[in-house]
Every structure is written in C-alpha cells, then in structure tokens.
Amino acid sequence: MAGMKMTIQTWTKHWLIDGEHLYRRAIQLLVALLLLSWIGVNWYTVAQRGEEVRSLQTEAMARVILSQASHEARIWLLEDNMDGLNGLAQHLQLQDSILEVAIHDARGRLLVTAGHSLPVQDYLSSLPTYFSAVPKVSPIDDGDQVIGFIRLTFDYQRVMSEADIYQRAYLQRTGFLIFLSVLAGFLLATAVLKRRPRQVADPEL
C-alpha cells in the first residue's frame, strides 16, 4: 500500500507543473473529453442530416423528371401520336435512373411500355434485390381533364449516386478537419503543459 502511494506521488510530481494540483489536470482532461464528444456528436448529426437532404433531393429530382415526362406525353396524346408516345417511352427508359416506363389512357388501358412486357407487380418482383425500384405515377392533364397516366419506375440507387459522390467528399473533408482540430489541440496542450523534466541523480554522489 505504501509502495502504491509512493508511485502515485512520484507520478504526480513527474507530470504536474510546480504549483499545479492534480484536480486541475483532471478538469482539463474532462473538458478535453467533453469537447471530443461534442465534435463526434456534431459530426454524426451532420452525417444524418446529409442523408435526409439526399433523400429529399432524390425525391424532388424524381418528381421533376416525372412532371416533364407527363408534359411531353400530353402533347403526343392530344395529337393521338402513338409513335411519339413510344419514342418518349423508349427515350426515358434509356436513362440510367429509370427502369421502366408505361403510359395509359384515361381509362387505364395500356398504350405503350418500355423496359419489359410484364405486369408491373411481376416485373418488380423479378428485379434483383440490389435495385431500389420505386414506381411513380402522374396523371396527364389537359386543363381540368385527365387524359392519361404515366408511370416511371426509378432506381433510387442510381438517382442518388451523384449525390453520394458529393456527400462522401463532404464527410471526408469534415472528418479530416476534425482530425486536424484534435491534432492541433493536442500539440497546443503539449506545448503549454510541458512535462516536468526528470531529476537525474549525480553519478559522482
């Protein structure tokens, strides 16, 4: 017990600056840990917020594409141009983020389709699990009258792929800045709170 007490006393004498007390170092360590915890919580919050923003952006992008497709389909429906509708469906389906396209008339009868020839439920069931298929349906309006419907099935993984690149880059930069902040704090602490030099016994004594 006496040896342990002597060890603690030796350690405190070695690490504490003259006139400094052990509780002061403990408070400094506690503050440092709290700051590190605060940085970690904020980084996690930013990452979660980024996920929410990415999801909202993906949904907004899908709605814009669907709205534009509905507007163009209205032109071909009013002209009763099946070749135009078929060309529109083929063009949309060639986009990486769109898996299949279907255009129906006001009564729900299928006019054109691109990407498959199956009922939509069978098609969705046949897709590999790594696809994040989300079908979106929009009415095709002519003023106050609904003249048809268009369905686009998006692969949300591909829609979000571009946003993923920017988010990963942002998180990497944020993590690097946090690392630099911790490193700078550590270097500053070691510069201010220097260790007390060891006392070496004189070999002549």
N, C-alpha and C positions, 0 to 999 in steps of 0.2 A: 504493500500500500504506500509505504514511504517512497519506494522507488518510482511508482507511478506519479506521485505528487511531484517528485523531483523532475521527472520527464516533462510534465506539463509546465512546470516553472521554466525549465530550460527552453522549451518550445516558444513560450510567450516572450521570453527575453530575446530570443533569436529573431522573431518576426515583428515584434512591436517596436515602434519608434520610441525613443525616450519621451516619457511623459504621456504616452498613449495607453489607453486601457483596453482590455480585451473586449468589453461590451461595445466599444466604438467600432472595432473591426467587425464584430458580429452584425451590427446595424448596417455597416457598409455592404457586407455580403448579402444581407437580407434585401437591401434596396436594389442591389445588382440583380438578384434573382427575380425580384418583382418586375424590374424593367425588362428582363429577358422574357418573362412570362407575358408581359403586356405586348411586346413585339411579336411573340408567337401567336397570341390570340388575334392581334390585328392582321397578321399575315393570313391566318386561316379565314378570318372574316372577309378579307379582300378576295381570297380564292373562291369562297362560297358565293359572294356577290357576283363575281365574274361568271360563275356557272349560271346564275339566274339571268344575268344580262344576255348571255349567249343564247339561252333558251328563248328569251323574248325576241331577240334579233332573228333567230331561226324561224319562229312562228310568223313574225312580221314579213320576212322575206318570202315565205311560202304563200302568204295571203296576197302579196303584191304580184307574184307570178300567176296565181290563180285568177286574180282580177284582170290582169292583162290578157290572159288566155280567154276568159269569158267575154271580154270586149271584142276580141278578134273573131271569136266564134259567132257572136251576134251578127256580124256583118255577113258571114257566109250563110248563116241560117236564113236571114232575111232575103238573100238572093237565091236561096234554095240550091246552093252550090255544094254538092257532095264532094267534088274534087278538092275544093278549097278546105272543107272540113277535114277531109282525110289528110291533106298536106299539112294542115295545122297540127293534127294529132301526131303525125309522124315526126314533125319538127320538134314538138315538145318532148316526145319520148326519147329523142336522141340526146337530150340534155342529161348530164351525169346524175343530177339530183332527182330526176323524175323516172319512176319505174314503169308506169303505165298510164294511159290516157283513155278516157271514154266520154263520148258526147251523146246525149239522149235528147229526144224531142220533149215537148211539154207534157206528153202523156207517159213519159218514161221509157219509150221504145228506143232501143239502142240504134244509133245511126252509124257511128264509126268508132273504132277502137284501135289502139296501137300498144304493142308490148306483149300481148297474149290474146288468147281466144277463149279463156275460161271464165266462168262466173267469178266475180271479184273475191268472194269468200274462199273459193277453191284456190284462186291464184295466190292470195295472201298466205294461205296455209302451206302452199308449196314452196314458199320462199325460204332460203337458209336463215338460220337463227341470227346470223350476224347482220342481217338487214334490219334497219329500223324503219319499217314501212308504215307510213301514216297517210291514209286516204283523205282527201279534202274535196268537198263538193260545193259548187257555187251555182246558183241559178243564172240563167242567161236572160237578161231583162231587155225588153224593148219598151221603154217608158214604164208604165204601170203593169204591163203584161209580161208574164213569164213565158218565153217561147222555147225554153230548153234548159238542160242542165249539163254541166261539165264536171268531170271527176279527174283529179290528178292524184296519183299516189306517189308521195315523196319518200325518198330515202333520207331521213333526217341526219344520218351519219355523214352523208356526203354534203348535205346542205350546211352542216356545222363544221365541215373540215377546214374551210378557210378561216372561220372564226377561231378554230382550235389553234392554228398556227400563231395567230396574234396573241391569244391568251397564254400559250406556253411561253412565248417570248417575254410577255409581260411578267409572268410569275418568275421566270428565271432571272430577269433583271431585278425584280423585287427581292428575291432570295439573296442575290449577290450583294445588294445594297445592305440588307440586314446583316449579312456576314461581315461586310466592311465596317458596319457600325459597331458590332460586337468586338471585332479586332481592334478598332480604334479605341474603344472604351478600355479594353484590356491593356493596350500599350500605354494609354494615359494613366491608368491606375498603377501600373508597374513603375512609371516614371515619377509619379508623385509619392507613392508609398514605397520607397525603396527599402529593401531588406537591410536590417542592421548587420554590419559586417561581423563575421565570426572573429572571436578573440583567440588568437593562436598563442600558445604558451611559448615563452622564450626558451629555446633549446639549451641555452647556457645555464638556466636556473636548475 
